[in-house]
Amino acid sequence: MPDTALPEVLPVRVQLVDEEWGIWKSLQMARTNVLRIIPEIATTQPIVSGKTGKRWHMVMDPAAIRGMLLDRLDQYPKSIVTKNLLKPAIGESIFIAEGADWRWQRRTAAPVFTHRNMMNLAPIMTAAAERCAGRIAAAAPRAVNMLDEMVTTTFDVIADVTFSGGETFDRDAVHNAIDDYISEAGKISLFDILGAPDWIPRPGRIVSGKAMRDTKAVADQAIEARAKQPHGGVPDLLDLLLEGEDPKSGRKMTTAELRDNLLTFIVAGHETTALTLAWSMYLVAFDQTVQDRARAEAQSVLQGRAATGEDVENLPFIRQIIDEALRLYPPAGMVSRTAMADDVLCGREIKKGDTCIIPIYALHRSKLLWDEPDAFRPDRFADRKSVDRYAYLPFGDGPRICIGASFALQEAVIILATVLSRFKFAPVAGKDPDPVMILTLRPDGGVWLTAEPA
């Protein structure tokens, strides 16, 4: 008998390139969705090379990626494009700095993100999750855009753990300035592609630059006020950074260095976690069987209350959903490095000055590395040791792995478990999100779900 089974319905994905583009077409596509410049063959090859103005290589082989991110880290610094996009917002912070400048900042900031400090900040995450659940309940029976809701919730968290009790800190102004900058700065400029100097004006980035300057001034005032009069209670990120010093040199961060790093944590800490949660919500609404299983786990552990830091280790399936959302929709879907010396990757000659790209979106969907890579299967992460470390890079890896990864994962588990324990979510017909990456991989159009009490 003929096979009449319907094909498996898969979650939304980016349509990768199946034709060769010149520099102008590539630039046009990059301005609307950076991931659209990835060739489809990147999901079936360990390396793909080409030339679009300058030589480039997309690397999807875990051993070669380890060479770039760990073994020969200093040989592959972040590309000029990355730095030009972000420097107006976050200066020479830990995210952008290279070499010795990066090392002392990393040594100074690393103790801030210890497990003990993260657990001390968990009650802020629990309170934000409770408020989030309250807003969803109040909106019923109307559909809720879970992207907006998660942006609000994660910004609540990052504002409280960064400047807790700071009356001098206007969180709405900071939030708006960061959102404006991300939306404008992310529109990749031809000047950035060509590596033009910073002093050449970038179209579309002039207006947002003023908002960021105002935000920096506000942050400077808050830092100086805190330095003069520490607040009581649990130390927040600002307290911890003010106290921090490089264990090797004894150097402490200046106000400008503190501000740039705090803005880095605010930008990275709320945007990427919000996206992870929004995509997780899309996926659990997409697959009701997974949602039911996750809800059963959350209800069993939480018994009606909001999740806490202590609950996280008892919510393994919730964590697997987040891991799988990060695989399918990594917030940083592509990272770019510049080769500082001749090298060989996957048998391919790399020349000094070449752009070497790790297209994390394609790596996470590689047919060479994953079984049915476009399918939503949280059980892939039931045994984390079975996943090749350099085949899964939602937070990067090597010495420059995201310093706030444990913070983000703890926050995501607390929020996702809390809302899944209380509501049943369903998608709104005809409102599927479109995965679009400008600076980060966002669900364009939002994640529209209906929620009813569980």
Secondary structure, 3 states (H helix, E strand, C coil): CCCCCCCCCCCCCCCCECCCCCHHHHHHHHHHCHHHHCEHHHHCCCEEEEECCCEEEEECCHHHHHHHHHHCHHHCCECHHHHHHHHHHHCCCCCCCCHHHHHHHHHHHHHHHCHHHHHHHHHHHHHHHHHHHHHHHHHCCCCEEHHHHHHHHHHHHHHHHHCCCCCCCCHHHHHHHHHHHHHHHCCCCHHHHCCCCCCCCCCCCHHHHHHHHHHHHHHHHHHHHHHHCCCCCCCCHHHHHHHCCCCCCCCCCCHHHHHHHHHHHHHHHHHHHHHHHHHHHHHHHHCHHHHHHHHHHHHHHHCCCCCCHHHHHHCHHHHHHHHHHHHHCCCCCCEEEECCCCEEECCEEECCCCEEEECHHHHCCCCCCCCCCCCCCHHHHCCHHHCCHHHCCCCCCHHHCCCCHHHHHHHHHHHHHHHHHHEEEEECCCCCCEEEECCCEEEECCCEEEEEEC
